[in-house]
Amino acid sequence: MFASTLGTLTADELKSMCVALKDCVSVALGEVDSSAVSILESRGYDQAPVYDADQRSLFGLVETRRLRMLVEQRAPLTPGDPAIQDEERWFRIGSGVAVEELLSKMTGQRAVLVVQESDATEYGHAEWGLGLLTISDLNRHALRANLYSLMSHLEAGLASLVEKAFVDSWMWIRTLNESYQVNVLGYWELSKRRGVDVGPIGATTLAQLIQVVSRSTELLGRLEFKSRTEFDTLTDYIPKLRNSVMHPVRPLILEQSDVARVRETVLAIGDLAERVRRLGTTTQTISD
């Protein structure tokens, strides 16, 4: 399994991704404020937090289109309105949350109210509203940094595996495309000329390490893959996700389907990292 800090966002990190509730355009139960609805529409906001009539307690989340309908019908927003009774629009966490759990939640919802729960008070159970989280907010730094850590952990594990598995470095270098071979050998030679020799493995990327494993029947077997196809299917999107994460201002997620794809890739990273960990340092060298 991953180290405890990998693949987990702290409550503060998740809060940094949310829109603070005080900064949201919100509405209250009762007569719907048409000016608030107009602001929501003009700013392109699809939903708004709902407070009780006294605007003290957070009650739920309602879609802007539902509010517009109520305004046109001159009908109030009531506590029993099905539009705000959906529990799936709440995301309750403790001191932290697994990235996979967050992505799983957002695969089915475009927006949620994030609430931190705790029993560590003199009065017992308590809740704090951390903010409103939308799929757009999944592009923020905290998630990107966590995804990068996951892939760095996997890359380091694969590099160690490849370096220890082959008795002769050329055996794995020759499995790469010719342009990759030139890059690896050239970087290695340049490093040696500068007095730093960490071996050719130091010039590889995550995509290249995945390619090495994919083209080694021996390593695939040791990692308990039944075929190259099974491995390639699992790892296909990992290099693409890494490239996306490495561009901090380019959107990682643009639509709902992107959330599901990133979640599947996180699961794939975890699967492969665990196989590498299980194999550990017992790998016998490959001599031919």
N, C-alpha and C positions, 0 to 999 in steps of 0.2 A: 504493500500500500504506500501512497505518498506520505512524506513527512507531514506532520500535523499542520504546518504552516502553508503547505502547498495545496492549491485547489480550494482555499477557504478565504472568504472575505470577512473581515471584522465588521462589527456593527458600525463603527466609525467610517470604514471604507465604503460600506453600502450607503450610509447617510450622505457621504460626499457625492455620490452618484445621483441622489434624489433631488427633486425640487422641494425646497423647504415649504412646509405647509403655509407658513406666514406669507410666502411669496406667490402662492397659488390664487387664482381667481376662484373663490368658493361661493357656495350658496347655502341658504338655511332652509330647514323644513318650513312649510307654510306657503304663503304666496310667493311665486317665483319672481325675482327681480329681473325684469326684462333688460335693464341696462347691463347687468352682469352677463346675461346670455349674449347680448350684442358684443361685449368685450371678448368673450370666449370665441365667438365666431370670427371676429375681426383678426384675432391673433392665431387662429387655426388650432385652437385647443379642442380636443375631442371629448374631454370629460372635466368634471370639477368635483372637488371634495364637498361633502355635504355635512353641515353641522346641525345640531338641534336648534330649536327655535331661539334659544338664548345665545347661540353661537359660542358655546363653551365646549361641548363634547363632540368629537368627531363621530359621525353617524354612518358614513359610507361614501360611495363614489357613484356619480351619475353621469350619463353621456349627455353631451351638449344637445344632440338632436332630440333627446327626450325632454329636456328643459324647454326647447323651442316649441315642441308640441304642446306642453302644458301652458306656455304663455299664450299660444294661439287659441287654446281651449278655455283659457281663463280658469284653469284648474290648479289647485295647490299641490305641492310636493308633500306627500304624506309618508309617515314612517312605514306603512304597509306596502308602499309602491314596490312592485317586483324589481323595478329598475335599480333599486339601491339595496336589495336584499341578498344579492349574490355574494356568498362568502368567498368565492374564488377571487374576488377583487381585493381581498386582504392578504397580506403576506407577513405572517408573524414569525419573528426570528428570536434567537437568544443572543448570546455574546458574539455570534458569527453565523455564517451560512456557507455551505458548500457551493462552489461555482455551478456545479451540475444541477443542484437543487434550484438555484436562482434561475438558470436557463430553462429548466423544466417548467418552472412557474410561468415564465414569460413566453414560453412556447404557446401557451393557451390563452394568454392575456396581453393586450396591448398596453395596459396600465394597471398598477396596483397601488394600494396604500400600504406602506411598509411600517410595521409596528414592532418595536422591541419589547419583549416580555421578560419579566424578572420576578423572582420570589425573594430577592435579597433586600427586603425592606422591613422595617419594624412593623409595618402594617400588612405584610404578606405580599400577595400578588399585585403587580403593577404593570402598566403599559405606557410606552412613550411613542408617540407618532414621529417617525423619522422623516417622513416625506412622501411625495408622490413619485413613483418610478414608472417611466414609460420605456418602450423598446428603444427609443432614441437615446435614452440615458445609458443604455448598455454600451454606447460608444465612448464613454468616459474613461479616464486614465486608470482608475482603480481596477476595473475589470481587465483592461488591456495588460496592465502590469502583472496581474495574477496569471493570465494566460501565457505571458512571456516566461514567467517563472516555471510554469508547468513544462513548457517546451524546452527550456534550458536544462531542466532536470532530466528530461528524456534524452536530449542531445548528449549530455555528459555521460549518461549510462550507455548509450549506443557506442560512443567513441571509445569508452573503456572496453566494452565487449569486443569490438572489432580489433582494437589494438592488441588485446590479449589472445584473441582466437587464432590469428594467423601468424605462423612462424616466420613468414617472409612478407613484408609490406606490399611488395609488388603483386602478390596474390589477390589482395583486395583492390588495389589501385587499378589493376587491369580490368576489373568488372565495371568501372566507370566509363562514361562516354569519353571520347578522345579529348574533347575540350576540357572536361573536368580533370582528366589525367594531367594535361598540360598545366592547369592551374595549381593542382596539388603538388606536383613535382617542382614547378617553378617557385612556388612559395616556400617549399621546404629548402630548396637550394639557397634561396635568398636569405632565409633565416639563419642557415648554417654560416653563410658568409658574414653575417652580422654578429656571429658568436652566440646565437641562441638556437639550440637544436632540440625541439620538442617532438621531432618525428613528423612524418607526413600527416598523421591524424590531426595535427594542429591546423591544417589548411582545409579541413573538410567542413561542410555545412550539414545541417540536419537533413536536407533533401538528399545529399550525396550519401550520407550514412544509411538512410533508408534504402537507397538504391543498392548499396553494397549487400545489405541483409537480404533484399529481395532476390538478388542474383546468386545467393549462396544456399544451395540445397541443405548443406550441413547446418548452417546457422538457423535456417527456417525450422528444421527438425528439432534442434535443441530448444528453440523458443516455442515448440509445440504447435506450430502451424501445419496444417494438413497439406497445404499447397501454396505455391507462389500467388495464385489468384486470391486465396483467402487473405494473405498478408497485404497484397496490393489494395484489395477492397477496403481493408481496415485503415490503411495509412494514406489513402489517396489524397485526402483533403488536408492532412497535417502540414505539409510545406506551404500550401496556399494560405492556411490560417496564419502561419508564422510570417509570411510576407505581408499579409494585411495588418497584423499587429505591429510590425516594424514601421508602419507609416502612421504615426500618431494622430495626424489630422485628417486622414482619409477614413470615411465611415466604414466601420466593420460590419454594421448591421443596418440595412435599409428597409427591410420588410420582415414580416412574421416568419417566413420560411428560412431566413438567414439565422434566426435564433435557434431553430431546430438543427440547422446544419452545424452551427458552432457547438451546440450541446453534444451532438453525435461525435464531433471531433474530440471534444474534451474526454468523452468516454473512451474513445480509441486511444488517446494519449495515455490515459490511466491504465488501460488494458496492456498496451505494449510496455509501458514502464514497469508494470508489475511482473510481466514475463521476464524482462531483463533482470529485475531484482532477484527473482527466484533462481535464475540461472547463476547469478552471483559471480564469485571468483573461481568457481570450480571448472570453468570452461577449459576443455582440453584444446590444445593448438591444432589447427588445420594445416597439414603439411603438403597437400596436393589438391 
